[in-house]
Amino acid sequence: MKNKKIYYLERAAAFIAAIIFIQTLYFKFTGHPDSVHIFTEIGGEPYLRIGSGVIELIIALLLFYRKTSLIGAILGLGVMIGAIGQHLLVLGIVVNNDGGTLFILALVTFICCLIVIVIKRNVLMEYLKKVRS
C-alpha cells in the first residue's frame, strides 16, 4: 500500500509541475504583454522568453512520462531556481499587480519538482554510481 501512495504522490507532483509549465507557454509564445514586460525587465526579451518557453515545454513532456520524470524534475528545479531568483532579485514578488501569483506558481513548481527528485533519489543515486565508475 505504501508503494502505491508514493507512486501516486510522484505522479501527482510531476503532473502539477508539468501543467504549470504548460500553462505558462501561452503567455510566452503569444507575446502576452505581461510576459514581454517580465523578460524586458530581466533583459532577455524576446530570445530568453521564447527559449525558456521551449525548455519548459521539453520539461513538461519529460515530467508527464514516469520513466523520464526524474530528468524533467531536475531540469525543472533548475529553471525554477532561476525564476525564483529573478523574482527575489529583479522583479519583486508582485509583478504587474498579479498579487504574487507568478511567484507562488514558481514555488509550487519548485516544490513539486523537489518531491519527484526525493521520491526517485534511489534512481538518481544508481545513475551517479554508474557515472563514477
N, CA, C and O atoms as a Tinker XYZ file with bonds, in Angstrom:
   532  protein
     1  N      0.815000   -1.193000    0.000000    73     2
     2  CA     0.000000    0.000000    0.000000    64     1     3
     3  C      0.862000    1.262000    0.000000    63     2     4     5
     4  O      0.535000    2.251000   -0.657000    81     3
     5  N      1.961000    1.214000    0.742000    73     3     6
     6  CA     2.845000    2.377000    0.819000    64     5     7
     7  C      3.402000    2.727000   -0.558000    63     6     8     9
     8  O      3.460000    3.900000   -0.925000    81     7
     9  N      3.812000    1.713000   -1.320000    73     7    10
    10  CA     4.367000    1.948000   -2.652000    64     9    11
    11  C      3.353000    2.602000   -3.578000    63    10    12    13
    12  O      3.715000    3.436000   -4.408000    81    11
    13  N      2.086000    2.229000   -3.441000    73    11    14
    14  CA     1.036000    2.836000   -4.253000    64    13    15
    15  C      0.890000    4.318000   -3.929000    63    14    16    17
    16  O      0.736000    5.146000   -4.828000    81    15
    17  N      0.938000    4.646000   -2.646000    73    15    18
    18  CA     0.817000    6.042000   -2.227000    64    17    19
    19  C      1.986000    6.871000   -2.756000    63    18    20    21
    20  O      1.801000    7.998000   -3.216000    81    19
    21  N      3.176000    6.308000   -2.687000    73    19    22
    22  CA     4.358000    7.016000   -3.190000    64    21    23
    23  C      4.277000    7.172000   -4.698000    63    22    24    25
    24  O      4.631000    8.220000   -5.239000    81    23
    25  N      3.814000    6.136000   -5.375000    73    23    26
    26  CA     3.623000    6.213000   -6.829000    64    25    27
    27  C      2.677000    7.357000   -7.176000    63    26    28    29
    28  O      2.985000    8.174000   -8.044000    81    27
    29  N      1.534000    7.420000   -6.508000    73    27    30
    30  CA     0.551000    8.464000   -6.806000    64    29    31
    31  C      1.046000    9.854000   -6.410000    63    30    32    33
    32  O      0.734000   10.838000   -7.081000    81    31
    33  N      1.809000    9.938000   -5.332000    73    31    34
    34  CA     2.381000   11.228000   -4.936000    64    33    35
    35  C      3.366000   11.720000   -5.990000    63    34    36    37
    36  O      3.353000   12.896000   -6.354000    81    35
    37  N      4.214000   10.826000   -6.479000    73    35    38
    38  CA     5.186000   11.208000   -7.521000    64    37    39
    39  C      4.478000   11.634000   -8.789000    63    38    40    41
    40  O      4.833000   12.644000   -9.396000    81    39
    41  N      3.458000   10.853000   -9.199000    73    39    42
    42  CA     2.715000   11.191000  -10.416000    64    41    43
    43  C      1.981000   12.518000  -10.267000    63    42    44    45
    44  O      1.972000   13.330000  -11.192000    81    43
    45  N      1.364000   12.744000   -9.105000    73    43    46
    46  CA     0.634000   13.995000   -8.881000    64    45    47
    47  C      1.586000   15.186000   -8.907000    63    46    48    49
    48  O      1.289000   16.205000   -9.531000    81    47
    49  N      2.722000   15.063000   -8.238000    73    47    50
    50  CA     3.701000   16.158000   -8.223000    64    49    51
    51  C      4.226000   16.441000   -9.625000    63    50    52    53
    52  O      4.354000   17.600000  -10.020000    81    51
    53  N      4.527000   15.394000  -10.371000    73    51    54
    54  CA     5.033000   15.569000  -11.741000    64    53    55
    55  C      3.972000   16.209000  -12.631000    63    54    56    57
    56  O      4.285000   17.101000  -13.420000    81    55
    57  N      2.727000   15.766000  -12.515000    73    55    58
    58  CA     1.647000   16.325000  -13.342000    64    57    59
    59  C      1.364000   17.779000  -12.993000    63    58    60    61
    60  O      1.156000   18.601000  -13.886000    81    59
    61  N      1.355000   18.104000  -11.708000    73    59    62
    62  CA     1.112000   19.506000  -11.306000    64    61    63
    63  C      2.191000   20.407000  -11.879000    63    62    64    65
    64  O      1.891000   21.461000  -12.440000    81    63
    65  N      3.455000   19.995000  -11.739000    73    63    66
    66  CA     4.557000   20.796000  -12.282000    64    65    67
    67  C      4.431000   20.923000  -13.801000    63    66    68    69
    68  O      4.598000   22.012000  -14.349000    81    67
    69  N      4.137000   19.817000  -14.476000    73    67    70
    70  CA     4.011000   19.841000  -15.937000    64    69    71
    71  C      2.877000   20.760000  -16.385000    63    70    72    73
    72  O      3.026000   21.510000  -17.351000    81    71
    73  N      1.759000   20.702000  -15.691000    73    71    74
    74  CA     0.611000   21.541000  -16.057000    64    73    75
    75  C      0.936000   23.014000  -15.862000    63    74    76    77
    76  O      0.551000   23.845000  -16.685000    81    75
    77  N      1.633000   23.348000  -14.795000    73    75    78
    78  CA     2.027000   24.748000  -14.584000    64    77    79
    79  C      2.979000   25.194000  -15.683000    63    78    80    81
    80  O      2.838000   26.297000  -16.213000    81    79
    81  N      3.953000   24.347000  -16.035000    73    79    82
    82  CA     4.864000   24.698000  -17.129000    64    81    83
    83  C      4.096000   24.924000  -18.431000    63    82    84    85
    84  O      4.354000   25.892000  -19.146000    81    83
    85  N      3.164000   24.042000  -18.735000    73    83    86
    86  CA     2.396000   24.163000  -19.983000    64    85    87
    87  C      1.505000   25.399000  -19.960000    63    86    88    89
    88  O      1.369000   26.080000  -20.977000    81    87
    89  N      0.910000   25.691000  -18.838000    73    87    90
    90  CA     0.014000   26.849000  -18.723000    64    89    91
    91  C      0.741000   28.156000  -19.031000    63    90    92    93
    92  O      0.154000   29.071000  -19.609000    81    91
    93  N      2.001000   28.247000  -18.654000    73    91    94
    94  CA     2.742000   29.490000  -18.896000    64    93    95
    95  C      3.186000   29.646000  -20.349000    63    94    96    97
    96  O      3.572000   30.736000  -20.772000    81    95
    97  N      3.130000   28.548000  -21.113000    73    95    98
    98  CA     3.589000   28.610000  -22.504000    64    97    99
    99  C      2.742000   29.559000  -23.350000    63    98   100   101
   100  O      3.264000   30.241000  -24.232000    81    99
   101  N      1.450000   29.603000  -23.085000    73    99   102
   102  CA     0.569000   30.504000  -23.831000    64   101   103
   103  C      1.088000   31.943000  -23.756000    63   102   104   105
   104  O      1.151000   32.643000  -24.766000    81   103
   105  N      1.453000   32.365000  -22.566000    73   103   106
   106  CA     1.910000   33.742000  -22.358000    64   105   107
   107  C      3.249000   33.993000  -23.035000    63   106   108   109
   108  O      3.476000   35.063000  -23.599000    81   107
   109  N      4.130000   33.010000  -22.977000    73   107   110
   110  CA     5.460000   33.175000  -23.563000    64   109   111
   111  C      5.422000   33.153000  -25.086000    63   110   112   113
   112  O      6.058000   33.981000  -25.738000    81   111
   113  N      4.683000   32.214000  -25.646000    73   111   114
   114  CA     4.692000   32.054000  -27.101000    64   113   115
   115  C      3.806000   33.042000  -27.841000    63   114   116   117
   116  O      4.017000   33.283000  -29.029000    81   115
   117  N      2.819000   33.620000  -27.165000    73   115   118
   118  CA     1.959000   34.602000  -27.835000    64   117   119
   119  C      2.444000   36.028000  -27.656000    63   118   120   121
   120  O      1.868000   36.953000  -28.227000    81   119
   121  N      3.485000   36.218000  -26.879000    73   119   122
   122  CA     3.991000   37.571000  -26.639000    64   121   123
   123  C      3.039000   38.388000  -25.788000    63   122   124   125
   124  O      2.885000   39.591000  -25.998000    81   123
   125  N      2.405000   37.742000  -24.834000    73   123   126
   126  CA     1.486000   38.433000  -23.926000    64   125   127
   127  C      2.218000   39.612000  -23.261000    63   126   128   129
   128  O      3.381000   39.474000  -22.882000    81   127
   129  N      1.558000   40.756000  -23.117000    73   127   130
   130  CA     2.218000   41.935000  -22.551000    64   129   131
   131  C      2.877000   41.701000  -21.192000    63   130   132   133
   132  O      3.939000   42.261000  -20.922000    81   131
   133  N      2.263000   40.882000  -20.332000    73   131   134
   134  CA     2.879000   40.599000  -19.031000    64   133   135
   135  C      4.192000   39.839000  -19.198000    63   134   136   137
   136  O      5.177000   40.129000  -18.519000    81   135
   137  N      4.198000   38.876000  -20.095000    73   135   138
   138  CA     5.408000   38.100000  -20.341000    64   137   139
   139  C      6.491000   38.967000  -20.962000    63   138   140   141
   140  O      7.657000   38.881000  -20.576000    81   139
   141  N      6.112000   39.793000  -21.914000    73   139   142
   142  CA     7.072000   40.711000  -22.541000    64   141   143
   143  C      7.650000   41.658000  -21.495000    63   142   144   145
   144  O      8.851000   41.928000  -21.498000    81   143
   145  N      6.803000   42.163000  -20.604000    73   143   146
   146  CA     7.261000   43.063000  -19.537000    64   145   147
   147  C      8.295000   42.374000  -18.646000    63   146   148   149
   148  O      9.339000   42.950000  -18.336000    81   147
   149  N      7.999000   41.139000  -18.238000    73   147   150
   150  CA     8.901000   40.406000  -17.348000    64   149   151
   151  C     10.267000   40.213000  -18.001000    63   150   152   153
   152  O     11.298000   40.482000  -17.385000    81   151
   153  N     10.272000   39.749000  -19.244000    73   151   154
   154  CA    11.546000   39.458000  -19.896000    64   153   155
   155  C     12.274000   40.723000  -20.342000    63   154   156   157
   156  O     13.491000   40.699000  -20.525000    81   155
   157  N     11.553000   41.820000  -20.519000    73   155   158
   158  CA    12.209000   43.107000  -20.766000    64   157   159
   159  C     12.922000   43.570000  -19.498000    63   158   160   161
   160  O     14.043000   44.076000  -19.556000    81   159
   161  N     12.262000   43.392000  -18.356000    73   159   162
   162  CA    12.850000   43.781000  -17.065000    64   161   163
   163  C     14.155000   43.030000  -16.792000    63   162   164   165
   164  O     15.103000   43.606000  -16.258000    81   163
   165  N     14.205000   41.760000  -17.154000    73   163   166
   166  CA    15.416000   40.984000  -16.864000    64   165   167
   167  C     16.411000   41.015000  -18.027000    63   166   168   169
   168  O     17.474000   40.397000  -17.960000    81   167
   169  N     16.056000   41.739000  -19.095000    73   167   170
   170  CA    16.990000   41.935000  -20.201000    64   169   171
   171  C     17.079000   40.767000  -21.163000    63   170   172   173
   172  O     18.133000   40.543000  -21.757000    81   171
   173  N     15.995000   40.013000  -21.331000    73   171   174
   174  CA    16.058000   38.846000  -22.205000    64   173   175
   175  C     14.950000   38.763000  -23.229000    63   174   176   177
   176  O     14.672000   37.684000  -23.752000    81   175
   177  N     14.314000   39.878000  -23.526000    73   175   178
   178  CA    13.205000   39.876000  -24.495000    64   177   179
   179  C     13.771000   40.008000  -25.899000    63   178   180   181
   180  O     14.619000   40.878000  -26.098000    81   179
   181  N     13.382000   39.236000  -26.864000    73   179   182
   182  CA    12.429000   38.125000  -26.891000    64   181   183
   183  C     13.098000   36.757000  -26.784000    63   182   184   185
   184  O     12.415000   35.748000  -26.610000    81   183
   185  N     14.423000   36.714000  -26.887000    73   183   186
   186  CA    15.111000   35.429000  -27.007000    64   185   187
   187  C     14.989000   34.564000  -25.753000    63   186   188   189
   188  O     14.765000   33.358000  -25.855000    81   187
   189  N     15.132000   35.158000  -24.595000    73   187   190
   190  CA    15.024000   34.385000  -23.358000    64   189   191
   191  C     13.580000   33.952000  -23.131000    63   190   192   193
   192  O     13.341000   32.864000  -22.606000    81   191
   193  N     12.620000   34.778000  -23.514000    73   191   194
   194  CA    11.205000   34.418000  -23.371000    64   193   195
   195  C     10.884000   33.187000  -24.214000    63   194   196   197
   196  O     10.306000   32.224000  -23.711000    81   195
   197  N     11.252000   33.214000  -25.486000    73   195   198
   198  CA    10.973000   32.087000  -26.381000    64   197   199
   199  C     11.818000   30.871000  -25.992000    63   198   200   201
   200  O     11.310000   29.751000  -25.950000    81   199
   201  N     13.090000   31.089000  -25.710000    73   199   202
   202  CA    13.977000   29.980000  -25.333000    64   201   203
   203  C     13.524000   29.283000  -24.067000    63   202   204   205
   204  O     13.529000   28.053000  -24.000000    81   203
   205  N     13.132000   30.053000  -23.059000    73   203   206
   206  CA    12.663000   29.431000  -21.824000    64   205   207
   207  C     11.347000   28.696000  -22.062000    63   206   208   209
   208  O     11.082000   27.673000  -21.431000    81   207
   209  N     10.524000   29.216000  -22.972000    73   207   210
   210  CA     9.286000   28.520000  -23.314000    64   209   211
   211  C      9.556000   27.159000  -23.934000    63   210   212   213
   212  O      8.892000   26.179000  -23.596000    81   211
   213  N     10.519000   27.093000  -24.831000    73   211   214
   214  CA    10.879000   25.816000  -25.469000    64   213   215
   215  C     11.406000   24.841000  -24.420000    63   214   216   217
   216  O     11.024000   23.671000  -24.403000    81   215
   217  N     12.280000   25.326000  -23.551000    73   215   218
   218  CA    12.839000   24.465000  -22.500000    64   217   219
   219  C     11.736000   23.977000  -21.567000    63   218   220   221
   220  O     11.725000   22.809000  -21.179000    81   219
   221  N     10.807000   24.862000  -21.204000    73   219   222
   222  CA     9.717000   24.467000  -20.314000    64   221   223
   223  C      8.772000   23.461000  -20.978000    63   222   224   225
   224  O      8.211000   22.602000  -20.297000    81   223
   225  N      8.595000   23.555000  -22.275000    73   223   226
   226  CA     7.790000   22.561000  -22.993000    64   225   227
   227  C      8.460000   21.191000  -22.926000    63   226   228   229
   228  O      7.796000   20.182000  -22.688000    81   227
   229  N      9.756000   21.160000  -23.133000    73   227   230
   230  CA    10.509000   19.897000  -23.050000    64   229   231
   231  C     10.420000   19.330000  -21.630000    63   230   232   233
   232  O     10.211000   18.130000  -21.453000    81   231
   233  N     10.578000   20.185000  -20.628000    73   231   234
   234  CA    10.495000   19.748000  -19.234000    64   233   235
   235  C      9.124000   19.148000  -18.949000    63   234   236   237
   236  O      9.019000   18.092000  -18.326000    81   235
   237  N      8.070000   19.828000  -19.407000    73   235   238
   238  CA     6.709000   19.340000  -19.172000    64   237   239
   239  C      6.516000   17.961000  -19.787000    63   238   240   241
   240  O      5.937000   17.076000  -19.156000    81   239
   241  N      6.991000   17.772000  -21.003000    73   239   242
   242  CA     6.864000   16.476000  -21.658000    64   241   243
   243  C      7.627000   15.390000  -20.894000    63   242   244   245
   244  O      7.141000   14.267000  -20.756000    81   243
   245  N      8.809000   15.723000  -20.405000    73   243   246
   246  CA     9.588000   14.764000  -19.612000    64   245   247
   247  C      8.866000   14.414000  -18.308000    63   246   248   249
   248  O      8.900000   13.264000  -17.870000    81   247
   249  N      8.219000   15.390000  -17.694000    73   247   250
   250  CA     7.516000   15.150000  -16.430000    64   249   251
   251  C      6.285000   14.263000  -16.605000    63   250   252   253
   252  O      5.921000   13.538000  -15.680000    81   251
   253  N      5.647000   14.302000  -17.749000    73   251   254
   254  CA     4.443000   13.503000  -17.969000    64   253   255
   255  C      4.725000   12.004000  -17.975000    63   254   256   257
   256  O      3.863000   11.216000  -17.586000    81   255
   257  N      5.916000   11.598000  -18.409000    73   255   258
   258  CA     6.247000   10.181000  -18.506000    64   257   259
   259  C      7.054000    9.756000  -17.289000    63   258   260   261
   260  O      8.041000   10.398000  -16.931000    81   259
   261  N      6.631000    8.678000  -16.663000    73   259   262
   262  CA     7.264000    8.238000  -15.421000    64   261   263
   263  C      8.751000    7.916000  -15.599000    63   262   264   265
   264  O      9.559000    8.189000  -14.712000    81   263
   265  N      9.102000    7.340000  -16.739000    73   263   266
   266  CA    10.498000    6.955000  -16.967000    64   265   267
   267  C     11.415000    8.167000  -17.105000    63   266   268   269
   268  O     12.614000    8.058000  -16.846000    81   267
   269  N     10.882000    9.307000  -17.504000    73   267   270
   270  CA    11.714000   10.496000  -17.710000    64   269   271
   271  C     11.403000   11.616000  -16.715000    63   270   272   273
   272  O     11.947000   12.715000  -16.822000    81   271
   273  N     10.528000   11.332000  -15.750000    73   271   274
   274  CA    10.123000   12.400000  -14.831000    64   273   275
   275  C     11.275000   12.897000  -13.952000    63   274   276   277
   276  O     11.293000   14.066000  -13.568000    81   275
   277  N     12.222000   12.037000  -13.634000    73   275   278
   278  CA    13.363000   12.476000  -12.831000    64   277   279
   279  C     14.183000   13.513000  -13.591000    63   278   280   281
   280  O     14.581000   14.528000  -13.019000    81   279
   281  N     14.435000   13.270000  -14.856000    73   279   282
   282  CA    15.191000   14.237000  -15.674000    64   281   283
   283  C     14.422000   15.548000  -15.769000    63   282   284   285
   284  O     14.997000   16.627000  -15.624000    81   283
   285  N     13.115000   15.448000  -16.013000    73   283   286
   286  CA    12.281000   16.643000  -16.084000    64   285   287
   287  C     12.275000   17.408000  -14.777000    63   286   288   289
   288  O     12.319000   18.638000  -14.773000    81   287
   289  N     12.221000   16.689000  -13.669000    73   287   290
   290  CA    12.201000   17.341000  -12.353000    64   289   291
   291  C     13.529000   18.045000  -12.065000    63   290   292   293
   292  O     13.533000   19.144000  -11.511000    81   291
   293  N     14.632000   17.438000  -12.427000    73   291   294
   294  CA    15.938000   18.067000  -12.210000    64   293   295
   295  C     16.047000   19.342000  -13.047000    63   294   296   297
   296  O     16.463000   20.388000  -12.549000    81   295
   297  N     15.668000   19.243000  -14.322000    73   295   298
   298  CA    15.699000   20.436000  -15.181000    64   297   299
   299  C     14.707000   21.488000  -14.694000    63   298   300   301
   300  O     15.015000   22.680000  -14.679000    81   299
   301  N     13.518000   21.044000  -14.296000    73   299   302
   302  CA    12.507000   21.962000  -13.796000    64   301   303
   303  C     12.946000   22.676000  -12.531000    63   302   304   305
   304  O     12.681000   23.866000  -12.358000    81   303
   305  N     13.615000   21.951000  -11.649000    73   303   306
   306  CA    14.134000   22.559000  -10.426000    64   305   307
   307  C     15.132000   23.666000  -10.758000    63   306   308   309
   308  O     15.113000   24.733000  -10.143000    81   307
   309  N     16.002000   23.407000  -11.730000    73   307   310
   310  CA    16.970000   24.425000  -12.145000    64   309   311
   311  C     16.297000   25.656000  -12.723000    63   310   312   313
   312  O     16.680000   26.782000  -12.406000    81   311
   313  N     15.295000   25.449000  -13.570000    73   311   314
   314  CA    14.572000   26.579000  -14.166000    64   313   315
   315  C     13.844000   27.364000  -13.080000    63   314   316   317
   316  O     13.816000   28.595000  -13.112000    81   315
   317  N     13.263000   26.662000  -12.130000    73   315   318
   318  CA    12.519000   27.358000  -11.069000    64   317   319
   319  C     13.446000   28.096000  -10.108000    63   318   320   321
   320  O     13.062000   29.127000   -9.556000    81   319
   321  N     14.648000   27.593000   -9.903000    73   319   322
   322  CA    15.622000   28.343000   -9.105000    64   321   323
   323  C     15.908000   29.678000   -9.782000    63   322   324   325
   324  O     15.997000   30.714000   -9.123000    81   323
   325  N     16.052000   29.641000  -11.109000    73   323   326
   326  CA    16.261000   30.875000  -11.865000    64   325   327
   327  C     15.068000   31.808000  -11.781000    63   326   328   329
   328  O     15.235000   33.015000  -11.601000    81   327
   329  N     13.858000   31.262000  -11.909000    73   327   330
   330  CA    12.647000   32.089000  -11.860000    64   329   331
   331  C     12.472000   32.719000  -10.477000    63   330   332   333
   332  O     12.181000   33.911000  -10.365000    81   331
   333  N     12.647000   31.919000   -9.429000    73   331   334
   334  CA    12.509000   32.436000   -8.067000    64   333   335
   335  C     13.584000   33.484000   -7.798000    63   334   336   337
   336  O     13.316000   34.511000   -7.174000    81   335
   337  N     14.796000   33.220000   -8.270000    73   335   338
   338  CA    15.878000   34.194000   -8.117000    64   337   339
   339  C     15.570000   35.516000   -8.804000    63   338   340   341
   340  O     15.835000   36.584000   -8.252000    81   339
   341  N     15.012000   35.446000  -10.007000    73   339   342
   342  CA    14.643000   36.678000  -10.729000    64   341   343
   343  C     13.564000   37.448000   -9.974000    63   342   344   345
   344  O     13.595000   38.677000   -9.919000    81   343
   345  N     12.616000   36.727000   -9.398000    73   343   346
   346  CA    11.577000   37.395000   -8.611000    64   345   347
   347  C     12.174000   38.087000   -7.392000    63   346   348   349
   348  O     11.823000   39.227000   -7.088000    81   347
   349  N     13.063000   37.408000   -6.702000    73   347   350
   350  CA    13.622000   37.960000   -5.473000    64   349   351
   351  C     14.627000   39.075000   -5.735000    63   350   352   353
   352  O     14.727000   40.011000   -4.941000    81   351
   353  N     15.371000   38.991000   -6.832000    73   351   354
   354  CA    16.455000   39.942000   -7.063000    64   353   355
   355  C     16.117000   41.064000   -8.040000    63   354   356   357
   356  O     16.684000   42.151000   -7.931000    81   355
   357  N     15.210000   40.836000   -8.993000    73   355   358
   358  CA    14.959000   41.821000  -10.043000    64   357   359
   359  C     13.499000   42.267000  -10.086000    63   358   360   361
   360  O     13.210000   43.461000  -10.013000    81   359
   361  N     12.595000   41.323000  -10.203000    73   359   362
   362  CA    11.198000   41.628000  -10.495000    64   361   363
   363  C     10.373000   42.019000   -9.279000    63   362   364   365
   364  O      9.482000   42.863000   -9.370000    81   363
   365  N     10.666000   41.415000   -8.162000    73   363   366
   366  CA     9.819000   41.547000   -6.985000    64   365   367
   367  C      8.826000   40.398000   -6.953000    63   366   368   369
   368  O      8.639000   39.701000   -7.951000    81   367
   369  N      8.200000   40.206000   -5.819000    73   367   370
   370  CA     7.259000   39.101000   -5.679000    64   369   371
   371  C      5.968000   39.389000   -6.444000    63   370   372   373
   372  O      5.400000   38.489000   -7.062000    81   371
   373  N      5.507000   40.628000   -6.406000    73   371   374
   374  CA     4.307000   41.033000   -7.145000    64   373   375
   375  C      4.756000   41.675000   -8.454000    63   374   376   377
   376  O      5.498000   42.657000   -8.451000    81   375
   377  N      4.301000   41.115000   -9.569000    73   375   378
   378  CA     4.654000   41.630000  -10.892000    64   377   379
   379  C      3.373000   42.075000  -11.585000    63   378   380   381
   380  O      2.433000   41.291000  -11.720000    81   379
   381  N      3.330000   43.319000  -12.020000    73   379   382
   382  CA     2.150000   43.865000  -12.724000    64   381   383
   383  C      0.850000   43.624000  -11.948000    63   382   384   385
   384  O     -0.163000   43.232000  -12.527000    81   383
   385  N      0.890000   43.858000  -10.662000    73   383   386
   386  CA    -0.300000   43.717000   -9.794000    64   385   387
   387  C     -0.946000   42.333000   -9.855000    63   386   388   389
   388  O     -2.171000   42.215000   -9.815000    81   387
   389  N     -0.123000   41.286000   -9.952000    73   387   390
   390  CA    -0.666000   39.925000  -10.019000    64   389   391
   391  C     -0.890000   39.319000   -8.639000    63   390   392   393
   392  O     -1.326000   38.173000   -8.531000    81   391
   393  N     -0.602000   40.064000   -7.599000    73   391   394
   394  CA    -0.798000   39.560000   -6.240000    64   393   395
   395  C      0.200000   38.480000   -5.850000    63   394   396   397
   396  O     -0.015000   37.763000   -4.872000    81   395
   397  N      1.279000   38.357000   -6.596000    73   395   398
   398  CA     2.291000   37.348000   -6.306000    64   397   399
   399  C      1.989000   35.983000   -6.904000    63   398   400   401
   400  O      2.628000   34.993000   -6.548000    81   399
   401  N      1.017000   35.923000   -7.811000    73   399   402
   402  CA     0.605000   34.639000   -8.394000    64   401   403
   403  C      1.747000   33.934000   -9.108000    63   402   404   405
   404  O      1.949000   32.735000   -8.913000    81   403
   405  N      2.499000   34.659000   -9.932000    73   403   406
   406  CA     3.609000   34.024000  -10.652000    64   405   407
   407  C      4.663000   33.487000   -9.691000    63   406   408   409
   408  O      5.211000   32.405000   -9.902000    81   407
   409  N      4.941000   34.241000   -8.645000    73   407   410
   410  CA     5.921000   33.804000   -7.658000    64   409   411
   411  C      5.432000   32.539000   -6.947000    63   410   412   413
   412  O      6.207000   31.606000   -6.734000    81   411
   413  N      4.159000   32.510000   -6.582000    73   411   414
   414  CA     3.587000   31.341000   -5.907000    64   413   415
   415  C      3.618000   30.130000   -6.837000    63   414   416   417
   416  O      3.947000   29.028000   -6.398000    81   415
   417  N      3.282000   30.316000   -8.114000    73   415   418
   418  CA     3.349000   29.209000   -9.078000    64   417   419
   419  C      4.775000   28.681000   -9.209000    63   418   420   421
   420  O      4.985000   27.473000   -9.327000    81   419
   421  N      5.755000   29.585000   -9.188000    73   419   422
   422  CA     7.156000   29.155000   -9.249000    64   421   423
   423  C      7.518000   28.331000   -8.018000    63   422   424   425
   424  O      8.219000   27.325000   -8.129000    81   423
   425  N      7.043000   28.751000   -6.843000    73   423   426
   426  CA     7.320000   27.990000   -5.621000    64   425   427
   427  C      6.647000   26.613000   -5.650000    63   426   428   429
   428  O      7.260000   25.613000   -5.275000    81   427
   429  N      5.401000   26.565000   -6.092000    73   427   430
   430  CA     4.686000   25.289000   -6.174000    64   429   431
   431  C      5.397000   24.349000   -7.141000    63   430   432   433
   432  O      5.572000   23.166000   -6.850000    81   431
   433  N      5.802000   24.876000   -8.281000    73   431   434
   434  CA     6.510000   24.054000   -9.272000    64   433   435
   435  C      7.835000   23.562000   -8.710000    63   434   436   437
   436  O      8.195000   22.399000   -8.897000    81   435
   437  N      8.565000   24.437000   -8.024000    73   435   438
   438  CA     9.823000   24.069000   -7.379000    64   437   439
   439  C      9.596000   22.918000   -6.402000    63   438   440   441
   440  O     10.328000   21.928000   -6.421000    81   439
   441  N      8.578000   23.049000   -5.548000    73   439   442
   442  CA     8.292000   22.017000   -4.542000    64   441   443
   443  C      7.890000   20.705000   -5.211000    63   442   444   445
   444  O      8.321000   19.636000   -4.780000    81   443
   445  N      7.074000   20.775000   -6.255000    73   443   446
   446  CA     6.657000   19.552000   -6.959000    64   445   447
   447  C      7.856000   18.844000   -7.594000    63   446   448   449
   448  O      7.965000   17.620000   -7.521000    81   447
   449  N      8.744000   19.605000   -8.210000    73   447   450
   450  CA     9.954000   19.007000   -8.803000    64   449   451
   451  C     10.828000   18.389000   -7.717000    63   450   452   453
   452  O     11.394000   17.313000   -7.907000    81   451
   453  N     10.937000   19.067000   -6.587000    73   451   454
   454  CA    11.727000   18.549000   -5.474000    64   453   455
   455  C     11.129000   17.238000   -4.939000    63   454   456   457
   456  O     11.868000   16.316000   -4.596000    81   455
   457  N      9.810000   17.157000   -4.867000    73   455   458
   458  CA     9.148000   15.926000   -4.418000    64   457   459
   459  C      9.492000   14.766000   -5.354000    63   458   460   461
   460  O      9.804000   13.667000   -4.896000    81   459
   461  N      9.432000   15.013000   -6.661000    73   459   462
   462  CA     9.767000   13.948000   -7.629000    64   461   463
   463  C     11.206000   13.495000   -7.431000    63   462   464   465
   464  O     11.485000   12.296000   -7.441000    81   463
   465  N     12.121000   14.441000   -7.251000    73   463   466
   466  CA    13.536000   14.099000   -7.079000    64   465   467
   467  C     13.744000   13.292000   -5.799000    63   466   468   469
   468  O     14.473000   12.300000   -5.807000    81   467
   469  N     13.117000   13.705000   -4.709000    73   467   470
   470  CA    13.275000   12.982000   -3.436000    64   469   471
   471  C     12.720000   11.566000   -3.551000    63   470   472   473
   472  O     13.345000   10.613000   -3.085000    81   471
   473  N     11.550000   11.426000   -4.170000    73   471   474
   474  CA    10.958000   10.091000   -4.317000    64   473   475
   475  C     11.832000    9.198000   -5.205000    63   474   476   477
   476  O     11.950000    7.998000   -4.959000    81   475
   477  N     12.431000    9.777000   -6.219000    73   475   478
   478  CA    13.241000    8.986000   -7.158000    64   477   479
   479  C     14.740000    9.090000   -6.867000    63   478   480   481
   480  O     15.560000    8.848000   -7.753000    81   479
   481  N     15.095000    9.440000   -5.660000    73   479   482
   482  CA    16.509000    9.628000   -5.317000    64   481   483
   483  C     17.329000    8.359000   -5.486000    63   482   484   485
   484  O     18.516000    8.429000   -5.804000    81   483
   485  N     16.709000    7.194000   -5.276000    73   483   486
   486  CA    17.439000    5.932000   -5.456000    64   485   487
   487  C     17.855000    5.747000   -6.915000    63   486   488   489
   488  O     18.961000    5.286000   -7.197000    81   487
   489  N     16.976000    6.102000   -7.827000    73   487   490
   490  CA    17.301000    6.034000   -9.252000    64   489   491
   491  C     18.451000    6.983000   -9.563000    63   490   492   493
   492  O     19.373000    6.636000  -10.302000    81   491
   493  N     18.388000    8.181000   -8.995000    73   491   494
   494  CA    19.446000    9.177000   -9.203000    64   493   495
   495  C     20.780000    8.670000   -8.647000    63   494   496   497
   496  O     21.816000    8.817000   -9.296000    81   495
   497  N     20.758000    8.083000   -7.464000    73   495   498
   498  CA    21.994000    7.572000   -6.853000    64   497   499
   499  C     22.594000    6.440000   -7.682000    63   498   500   501
   500  O     23.812000    6.377000   -7.847000    81   499
   501  N     21.770000    5.560000   -8.196000    73   499   502
   502  CA    22.258000    4.470000   -9.047000    64   501   503
   503  C     22.907000    5.019000  -10.303000    63   502   504   505
   504  O     23.960000    4.544000  -10.729000    81   503
   505  N     22.277000    6.016000  -10.890000    73   503   506
   506  CA    22.841000    6.635000  -12.089000    64   505   507
   507  C     24.192000    7.294000  -11.771000    63   506   508   509
   508  O     25.144000    7.152000  -12.538000    81   507
   509  N     24.274000    8.007000  -10.651000    73   507   510
   510  CA    25.527000    8.676000  -10.276000    64   509   511
   511  C     26.622000    7.650000   -9.988000    63   510   512   513
   512  O     27.789000    7.902000  -10.291000    81   511
   513  N     26.272000    6.498000   -9.409000    73   511   514
   514  CA    27.267000    5.445000   -9.186000    64   513   515
   515  C     27.827000    4.912000  -10.489000    63   514   516   517
   516  O     29.026000    4.659000  -10.606000    81   515
   517  N     26.942000    4.741000  -11.476000    73   515   518
   518  CA    27.383000    4.265000  -12.789000    64   517   519
   519  C     28.296000    5.269000  -13.462000    63   518   520   521
   520  O     29.272000    4.887000  -14.108000    81   519
   521  N     27.992000    6.546000  -13.319000    73   519   522
   522  CA    28.803000    7.594000  -13.941000    64   521   523
   523  C     30.195000    7.636000  -13.295000    63   522   524   525
   524  O     31.196000    7.826000  -13.986000    81   523
   525  N     30.255000    7.460000  -11.975000    73   523   526
   526  CA    31.539000    7.491000  -11.262000    64   525   527
   527  C     32.451000    6.339000  -11.671000    63   526   528   529
   528  O     33.667000    6.513000  -11.754000    81   527
   529  N     31.881000    5.169000  -11.927000    73   527   530
   530  CA    32.731000    4.000000  -12.210000    64   529   531
   531  C     33.002000    3.814000  -13.666000    63   530   532
   532  O     33.700000    2.875000  -14.049000    81   531
